[in-house]
Amino acid sequence: MDGFFHSIPMAFLVILAGCTLLLFLWSRCSSRVVRRDNGSRKAYACGEEFEGHMIQPDYSQFFSFALFFTILHVVALMIATVPRETPEILSFAVLYLFGAVVGLLILLRK
């Protein structure tokens, strides 16, 4: 008797029944949606009339900043996890750092 009621499937069924009961009770207490067709489907633009002027943001600066951020964090991760005891791996890390600096210079050249 102790093994059946303390098993994972039984716990799952008890939690599922409890969640279903709570969902049913909360759905009874929730407010009902009132449908209004007098502008409830119009886009909200800070209290102004929205005439369909779509704002087209320019992401060109964002992508270069995101690439810069990614390169710096990957370099920091690589340099922080290199063991200092092995000179071959340390020289590889320095070469990786040099490649990252070249990549950043190319990125910042624009």
The 8 nearest C-alpha neighbors of each residue, nearest first, counted from 0:
[[1, 2, 3, 4, 5, 6, 9, 7],
 [0, 2, 3, 4, 5, 6, 9, 7],
 [3, 1, 5, 0, 4, 6, 7, 9],
 [4, 2, 6, 5, 0, 1, 9, 8],
 [5, 3, 6, 2, 9, 1, 0, 10],
 [6, 4, 2, 3, 1, 7, 9, 10],
 [5, 7, 3, 9, 4, 8, 2, 10],
 [6, 8, 10, 9, 11, 5, 4, 12],
 [9, 7, 11, 10, 6, 12, 5, 13],
 [8, 10, 12, 11, 6, 7, 4, 13],
 [11, 9, 7, 13, 12, 8, 14, 6],
 [10, 12, 8, 14, 9, 13, 15, 7],
 [11, 13, 15, 9, 10, 14, 16, 8],
 [12, 14, 10, 16, 15, 11, 17, 9],
 [15, 13, 17, 11, 16, 12, 18, 10],
 [14, 16, 12, 18, 17, 13, 11, 19],
 [17, 15, 19, 13, 14, 18, 12, 20],
 [18, 16, 14, 20, 19, 15, 13, 21],
 [19, 17, 21, 15, 20, 16, 22, 14],
 [18, 20, 22, 16, 17, 21, 15, 23],
 [19, 21, 17, 23, 18, 22, 16, 24],
 [22, 20, 18, 24, 23, 19, 25, 17],
 [23, 21, 19, 25, 20, 24, 26, 18],
 [22, 24, 20, 26, 21, 25, 19, 27],
 [25, 23, 21, 27, 26, 22, 20, 28],
 [26, 24, 28, 22, 27, 23, 21, 29],
 [25, 27, 23, 29, 28, 24, 22, 30],
 [28, 26, 25, 24, 29, 23, 30, 22],
 [29, 27, 25, 26, 30, 24, 23, 31],
 [30, 28, 26, 27, 25, 31, 24, 32],
 [31, 29, 32, 28, 27, 26, 33, 25],
 [30, 32, 33, 29, 28, 26, 27, 34],
 [33, 31, 34, 30, 29, 35, 39, 26],
 [32, 34, 31, 35, 30, 36, 39, 37],
 [35, 33, 32, 36, 39, 37, 31, 40],
 [36, 34, 37, 39, 33, 38, 40, 32],
 [35, 37, 38, 39, 34, 40, 41, 33],
 [38, 36, 35, 39, 40, 41, 34, 33],
 [39, 37, 41, 40, 36, 35, 42, 43],
 [38, 40, 41, 36, 37, 35, 34, 42],
 [39, 41, 38, 42, 36, 37, 35, 43],
 [42, 40, 38, 39, 43, 49, 37, 48],
 [43, 41, 44, 49, 40, 39, 48, 38],
 [44, 42, 45, 41, 46, 49, 47, 48],
 [43, 45, 47, 46, 49, 42, 48, 41],
 [46, 44, 47, 43, 48, 49, 42, 41],
 [45, 47, 44, 43, 48, 49, 42, 41],
 [48, 46, 44, 45, 49, 43, 50, 42],
 [49, 47, 50, 44, 46, 43, 42, 45],
 [48, 50, 51, 44, 47, 42, 43, 52],
 [51, 49, 52, 48, 53, 42, 47, 44],
 [50, 52, 49, 53, 42, 48, 54, 41],
 [53, 51, 50, 54, 49, 55, 48, 44],
 [52, 54, 51, 55, 50, 49, 56, 44],
 [53, 55, 56, 52, 51, 57, 49, 44],
 [54, 56, 53, 57, 52, 58, 59, 51],
 [57, 55, 54, 58, 59, 53, 61, 60],
 [56, 58, 59, 55, 60, 61, 54, 62],
 [59, 57, 61, 60, 56, 62, 63, 55],
 [58, 60, 61, 62, 57, 63, 64, 56],
 [61, 59, 63, 58, 62, 64, 57, 65],
 [60, 62, 58, 64, 59, 63, 65, 57],
 [63, 61, 65, 64, 59, 60, 66, 58],
 [62, 64, 66, 60, 65, 61, 67, 59],
 [63, 65, 67, 61, 62, 66, 68, 60],
 [66, 64, 62, 68, 67, 63, 61, 69],
 [65, 67, 69, 63, 68, 64, 70, 62],
 [68, 66, 64, 70, 65, 69, 63, 71],
 [69, 67, 65, 71, 66, 70, 64, 72],
 [70, 68, 66, 72, 67, 71, 73, 65],
 [69, 71, 67, 73, 72, 68, 66, 74],
 [72, 70, 74, 68, 69, 73, 75, 67],
 [71, 73, 75, 69, 74, 70, 76, 68],
 [74, 72, 76, 70, 75, 71, 69, 77],
 [73, 75, 77, 71, 72, 76, 78, 70],
 [76, 74, 72, 78, 73, 77, 79, 71],
 [77, 75, 73, 79, 74, 78, 72, 80],
 [76, 78, 74, 80, 75, 79, 73, 81],
 [77, 79, 75, 81, 80, 76, 74, 92],
 [80, 78, 76, 77, 81, 75, 82, 74],
 [79, 81, 77, 78, 76, 82, 75, 83],
 [82, 80, 78, 79, 83, 77, 89, 88],
 [83, 81, 84, 80, 85, 89, 88, 79],
 [82, 84, 85, 81, 89, 86, 88, 80],
 [83, 85, 82, 86, 89, 88, 81, 87],
 [84, 86, 87, 88, 83, 89, 82, 81],
 [87, 85, 89, 88, 90, 84, 83, 91],
 [88, 86, 90, 89, 85, 91, 92, 84],
 [87, 89, 91, 90, 86, 85, 92, 81],
 [90, 88, 86, 92, 91, 87, 93, 85],
 [89, 91, 93, 87, 92, 88, 86, 94],
 [90, 92, 88, 94, 89, 93, 95, 87],
 [93, 91, 95, 89, 94, 90, 96, 88],
 [94, 92, 96, 90, 95, 91, 97, 89],
 [93, 95, 91, 97, 92, 96, 90, 98],
 [96, 94, 92, 98, 93, 97, 91, 99],
 [95, 97, 93, 99, 94, 98, 92, 100],
 [96, 98, 94, 100, 95, 99, 93, 101],
 [99, 97, 95, 101, 96, 100, 102, 94],
 [98, 100, 102, 96, 101, 97, 103, 95],
 [99, 101, 103, 97, 102, 98, 104, 96],
 [102, 100, 104, 98, 99, 103, 105, 97],
 [103, 101, 99, 105, 100, 104, 106, 98],
 [104, 102, 106, 100, 105, 101, 107, 99],
 [103, 105, 101, 107, 106, 102, 108, 100],
 [106, 104, 102, 108, 103, 107, 101, 109],
 [105, 107, 103, 104, 108, 102, 109, 63],
 [108, 106, 104, 109, 105, 103, 63, 67],
 [107, 109, 105, 106, 104, 103, 102, 101],
 [108, 107, 106, 105, 104, 63, 60, 103]]
